Amino acid sequence: MAGKIIADTLEHSTAGSIATNYVVEGSAKMVTNYDHASATVRSSTNVSSVADDATGKFTISYTSSMNDINYSPSAICLTDFDGGRAGNFVGLRITDNGSPNARSNAFATNTLAIDTAYASDGSSNAAAVDNDANCVQVFGDLA
């Protein structure tokens, strides 16, 4: 038998109480730990697949879509040291084929496009890289 719990407040015996809307609205709606070097999803919530688009580029597809493209993604990747370059970056793909499309290219209700690269230093430019630990979260409303 399926059940339903309806509550406006959650209360802990010693830690106090919190309104349930903070729990629902404040929870990540998508989470993944993706190893781009081996194209392996280590852990995920609300992820149907991750596509390896190219070196330093992957796209996460959601199991349940977001309500609109006004959600808030957050990401971090493993820092690596390559010669004189320390650190990697992870970002949303807002340009494709040389045509900037701002948020509408990176943000979709059912996917999120990600780019990763080495940071540049004084003697070399930034370069795309398949990081082995990419942690991405999305906050917002599900459809």
C-alpha positions as CSV (number, residue, x, y, z in Angstrom):
1,M,0.0,0.0,0.0
2,A,1.4,3.4,-1.0
3,G,1.4,6.0,1.7
4,K,1.7,9.8,2.0
5,I,3.0,11.9,4.9
6,I,1.8,15.5,5.0
7,A,3.7,17.8,7.3
8,D,4.6,21.5,7.4
9,T,7.3,21.1,10.1
10,L,9.9,18.5,11.0
11,E,11.0,18.4,14.6
12,H,13.9,16.7,16.2
13,S,13.8,16.0,19.9
14,T,17.0,18.0,20.6
15,A,18.0,19.8,17.4
16,G,14.9,21.9,17.0
17,S,12.5,22.1,14.1
18,I,12.5,23.2,10.4
19,A,9.7,23.9,7.9
20,T,9.4,21.2,5.3
21,N,9.7,23.7,2.4
22,Y,13.4,24.2,3.4
23,V,14.0,20.5,3.0
24,V,12.1,20.2,-0.3
25,E,13.4,23.5,-1.9
26,G,16.9,23.3,-0.4
27,S,17.8,19.8,-1.5
28,A,19.9,19.1,-4.5
29,K,17.7,17.9,-7.4
30,M,20.6,16.3,-9.3
31,V,24.0,15.1,-8.0
32,T,26.8,13.2,-9.8
33,N,30.4,12.2,-9.3
34,Y,31.7,11.5,-12.8
35,D,35.1,10.1,-13.8
36,H,35.5,11.6,-17.3
37,A,38.9,9.9,-17.8
38,S,37.2,6.5,-17.8
39,A,33.6,7.6,-18.6
40,T,32.3,6.2,-15.4
41,V,29.5,7.5,-13.1
42,R,30.7,6.8,-9.6
43,S,27.6,8.0,-7.8
44,S,24.5,9.9,-8.9
45,T,20.9,11.0,-8.1
46,N,18.5,12.0,-10.8
47,V,21.0,11.2,-13.6
48,S,19.8,9.0,-16.5
49,S,23.2,9.1,-18.4
50,V,26.4,11.1,-18.9
51,A,27.6,11.5,-22.5
52,D,31.3,11.9,-23.2
53,D,31.1,14.6,-25.9
54,A,34.8,15.2,-26.4
55,T,38.0,15.8,-24.5
56,G,37.0,18.1,-21.6
57,K,33.3,18.1,-22.6
58,F,30.4,16.0,-21.2
59,T,26.7,16.3,-20.9
60,I,24.6,15.1,-18.0
61,S,21.0,14.0,-18.7
62,Y,18.4,14.1,-15.9
63,T,16.0,11.3,-15.1
64,S,13.4,13.9,-13.9
65,S,13.5,17.3,-15.7
66,M,13.9,20.7,-14.1
67,N,10.9,23.1,-14.1
68,D,12.7,25.7,-16.2
69,I,16.3,26.8,-17.1
70,N,16.5,29.1,-14.1
71,Y,18.1,26.5,-11.8
72,S,21.4,26.8,-10.0
73,P,24.2,24.3,-10.9
74,S,27.4,24.0,-8.9
75,A,30.5,22.0,-9.8
76,I,34.0,21.2,-8.7
77,C,36.7,18.9,-10.1
78,L,39.8,17.2,-8.9
79,T,42.8,19.5,-8.9
80,D,45.7,18.2,-10.9
81,F,49.3,19.4,-11.4
82,D,50.6,19.3,-14.9
83,G,54.1,20.8,-15.2
84,G,53.8,24.4,-14.3
85,R,50.0,24.4,-14.3
86,A,48.3,23.7,-11.0
87,G,44.5,23.4,-10.8
88,N,41.7,22.6,-13.1
89,F,38.4,24.3,-13.7
90,V,34.9,23.1,-14.5
91,G,32.4,25.3,-16.2
92,L,29.1,25.3,-18.0
93,R,29.3,25.1,-21.8
94,I,27.8,28.3,-23.1
95,T,29.4,28.3,-26.5
96,D,29.1,25.6,-29.1
97,N,30.6,25.7,-32.6
98,G,31.8,29.3,-32.1
99,S,28.3,30.6,-31.6
100,P,27.6,31.9,-28.1
101,N,24.1,31.2,-27.0
102,A,24.4,32.3,-23.4
103,R,22.4,30.2,-20.9
104,S,20.2,28.5,-23.4
105,N,23.1,26.4,-24.7
106,A,24.4,25.2,-21.4
107,F,21.1,25.1,-19.5
108,A,18.2,22.9,-20.6
109,T,15.4,21.4,-18.5
110,N,16.7,17.9,-19.1
111,T,20.5,18.3,-19.6
112,L,23.5,20.2,-18.4
113,A,26.6,20.7,-20.6
114,I,30.0,20.8,-18.8
115,D,33.5,21.7,-19.9
116,T,36.7,21.0,-17.9
117,A,40.3,22.2,-18.5
118,Y,43.7,22.8,-17.0
119,A,44.2,26.3,-15.9
120,S,46.7,28.4,-17.8
121,D,50.0,29.7,-16.5
122,G,52.5,32.2,-17.8
123,S,54.0,29.8,-20.4
124,S,51.0,27.8,-21.6
125,N,47.4,28.2,-22.4
126,A,44.5,26.4,-20.8
127,A,43.8,23.0,-22.3
128,A,40.8,20.7,-22.3
129,V,41.2,17.7,-20.1
130,D,39.1,14.7,-19.0
131,N,39.2,15.0,-15.1
132,D,38.8,11.9,-13.1
133,A,36.6,13.5,-10.5
134,N,33.9,15.9,-11.5
135,C,31.2,16.6,-8.8
136,V,28.2,18.4,-10.1
137,Q,25.0,19.4,-8.2
138,V,21.8,21.2,-9.3
139,F,19.5,23.2,-7.1
140,G,16.0,24.4,-8.2
141,D,12.5,23.1,-8.9
142,L,11.7,19.8,-10.6
143,A,9.0,19.9,-13.3
